[in-house]
Amino acid sequence: MAGCHDMKVGEVWVCPDCGLELKVVAGCHDAGKPESDCEHKTPCLVCCDKPLALKKKR
């Protein structure tokens, strides 16, 4: 399950239930650190009680 430190600028993440989409415009300050060192709880971004998923490119 991805956390904000896994999200890269330019990616689009989507809620699997309602379809809400979020585009990453700035990287997390914990990017590149091991998940165990991340100060945020994983998953840090949820919608409809489910973690966001990386949107597949068409």
C-alpha positions in Angstrom: 0.0 0.0 0.0 1.5 3.3 -1.1 2.0 6.2 1.2 2.6 9.9 0.3 6.4 9.2 0.2 5.8 6.9 -2.7 3.8 9.4 -4.8 5.8 11.1 -7.5 5.1 14.6 -9.0 2.9 14.3 -12.1 1.2 11.0 -11.0 -2.6 10.8 -10.7 -4.0 8.8 -7.8 -7.7 7.7 -7.8 -10.3 6.5 -5.3 -11.4 3.0 -6.3 -15.0 3.7 -5.1 -16.0 7.2 -6.1 -13.4 8.0 -8.7 -12.0 11.2 -7.1 -8.6 11.9 -8.7 -5.7 13.7 -7.1 -2.7 14.9 -9.2 0.6 15.1 -7.3 2.0 18.6 -7.8 4.6 18.6 -5.0 6.5 15.7 -3.5 6.4 14.6 0.1 9.4 15.8 2.2 9.8 12.1 3.2 10.2 11.0 -0.5 12.9 8.5 -0.9 13.1 7.5 2.8 12.3 4.0 3.9 8.6 3.6 4.8 9.6 2.9 8.4 11.2 6.3 8.6 8.2 8.2 7.3 6.5 10.4 9.9 3.1 9.9 8.2 0.9 6.9 8.8 0.4 4.7 5.8 -1.9 5.0 4.0 -1.9 8.7 4.6 -4.4 9.5 1.9 -7.8 7.7 1.9 -11.2 8.3 0.3 -14.3 6.3 1.0 -12.4 4.5 3.7 -10.0 3.0 1.0 -6.5 3.9 0.1 -6.0 5.7 -3.2 -4.5 3.8 -6.1 -2.2 4.9 -8.9 -4.2 5.7 -12.0 -3.2 3.5 -14.9 -2.2 5.3 -18.1 -4.2 4.6 -21.2 
